[in-house]
């Protein structure tokens, strides 16, 4: 999700200088089959699959991503792309990243981490930070600790045993957008910082769980206004690039390839390995698109 209202210079620089290997290099290895497209959403930013109920939850900003307008909502969607309940959860502002753990859906909502009981379909808790500016993505570690990124303040917050704290604050996070918790680290897709000649494109970062040190994952080819990140297989990852509307694959070797090019606004994806199912929210055009990824 784009974390700044006006960042024209950074986006222009990335449009001119982003370096991604052409799709043809992966054409022989993978094929994407479009399954369906849902057009009845309102600025969808994130999607997550619930294996227990076999449904999708989709966050809808429904307007300005900064405004506390109380018109954001969560939709429930079938795996066939049909709306089960468009307004399943209401009373949110600009809901973005989603993460699911043990029957609880966690939602990033501007300056508040919202917890929803998926069984009852009701909001059970809200964890706010008055100094937060733009909560973007959420991830949950194996121990149940929840992490949420604030793209504007360069901070990752943690919810652990009911306590909501600032876990890491560092300019090195470069406007953190997507998060993915692994046993030994948190992967961060950075949007990038600065403008004009001072602009620094976003890259994939790895934050150590042990000492919170930050390192770059991949190489200079992994650049752009990066948004969502999901594990594909092993330590290969699917990543969305928001400005150019590209789906990237970052392999464990550091090689980066473009699997799909659509339009600006490709947001926080989900991938369901057991079903080979890829889900792409297109925020600017209010679409959710499903693909099946085939290895050829």
Secondary structure as the mmCIF struct_conf table of DSSP 4:
data_model
#
loop_
_struct_conf.conf_type_id
_struct_conf.id
_struct_conf.beg_label_comp_id
_struct_conf.beg_label_asym_id
_struct_conf.beg_label_seq_id
_struct_conf.end_label_comp_id
_struct_conf.end_label_asym_id
_struct_conf.end_label_seq_id
BEND BEND1 UNK A 5 UNK A 5
HELX_RH_AL_P HELX_RH_AL_P1 UNK A 8 UNK A 17
STRN STRN1 UNK A 21 UNK A 21
TURN_TY1_P TURN_TY1_P1 UNK A 23 UNK A 23
HELX_RH_AL_P HELX_RH_AL_P2 UNK A 24 UNK A 27
TURN_TY1_P TURN_TY1_P2 UNK A 28 UNK A 29
STRN STRN2 UNK A 30 UNK A 38
BEND BEND2 UNK A 42 UNK A 43
STRN STRN3 UNK A 44 UNK A 50
TURN_TY1_P TURN_TY1_P3 UNK A 51 UNK A 54
STRN STRN4 UNK A 55 UNK A 60
BEND BEND3 UNK A 63 UNK A 63
TURN_TY1_P TURN_TY1_P4 UNK A 65 UNK A 66
BEND BEND4 UNK A 70 UNK A 70
STRN STRN5 UNK A 72 UNK A 78
TURN_TY1_P TURN_TY1_P5 UNK A 79 UNK A 80
BEND BEND5 UNK A 81 UNK A 81
STRN STRN6 UNK A 83 UNK A 92
BEND BEND6 UNK A 93 UNK A 94
STRN STRN7 UNK A 98 UNK A 101
TURN_TY1_P TURN_TY1_P6 UNK A 102 UNK A 103
STRN STRN8 UNK A 104 UNK A 109
STRN STRN9 UNK A 110 UNK A 110
TURN_TY1_P TURN_TY1_P7 UNK A 111 UNK A 111
STRN STRN10 UNK A 112 UNK A 117
TURN_TY1_P TURN_TY1_P8 UNK A 118 UNK A 121
STRN STRN11 UNK A 122 UNK A 128
TURN_TY1_P TURN_TY1_P9 UNK A 130 UNK A 131
STRN STRN12 UNK A 135 UNK A 140
TURN_TY1_P TURN_TY1_P10 UNK A 142 UNK A 143
BEND BEND7 UNK A 144 UNK A 144
STRN STRN13 UNK A 146 UNK A 150
TURN_TY1_P TURN_TY1_P11 UNK A 151 UNK A 154
STRN STRN14 UNK A 155 UNK A 160
TURN_TY1_P TURN_TY1_P12 UNK A 161 UNK A 162
STRN STRN15 UNK A 163 UNK A 169
HELX_RH_3T_P HELX_RH_3T_P1 UNK A 171 UNK A 173
BEND BEND8 UNK A 175 UNK A 175
STRN STRN16 UNK A 176 UNK A 181
BEND BEND9 UNK A 183 UNK A 184
STRN STRN17 UNK A 185 UNK A 190
STRN STRN18 UNK A 192 UNK A 193
HELX_RH_3T_P HELX_RH_3T_P2 UNK A 196 UNK A 198
STRN STRN19 UNK A 200 UNK A 201
STRN STRN20 UNK A 202 UNK A 202
STRN STRN21 UNK A 204 UNK A 208
TURN_TY1_P TURN_TY1_P13 UNK A 209 UNK A 211
STRN STRN22 UNK A 214 UNK A 217
BEND BEND10 UNK A 218 UNK A 218
TURN_TY1_P TURN_TY1_P14 UNK A 220 UNK A 221
BEND BEND11 UNK A 222 UNK A 222
STRN STRN23 UNK A 224 UNK A 224
BEND BEND12 UNK A 225 UNK A 225
STRN STRN24 UNK A 226 UNK A 233
TURN_TY1_P TURN_TY1_P15 UNK A 234 UNK A 235
STRN STRN25 UNK A 236 UNK A 241
TURN_TY1_P TURN_TY1_P16 UNK A 242 UNK A 245
STRN STRN26 UNK A 246 UNK A 250
TURN_TY1_P TURN_TY1_P17 UNK A 252 UNK A 253
BEND BEND13 UNK A 254 UNK A 254
STRN STRN27 UNK A 256 UNK A 261
TURN_TY1_P TURN_TY1_P18 UNK A 264 UNK A 265
STRN STRN28 UNK A 266 UNK A 266
STRN STRN29 UNK A 268 UNK A 268
STRN STRN30 UNK A 270 UNK A 272
HELX_RH_3T_P HELX_RH_3T_P3 UNK A 273 UNK A 275
TURN_TY1_P TURN_TY1_P19 UNK A 276 UNK A 276
STRN STRN31 UNK A 277 UNK A 282
TURN_TY1_P TURN_TY1_P20 UNK A 283 UNK A 286
STRN STRN32 UNK A 287 UNK A 295
#
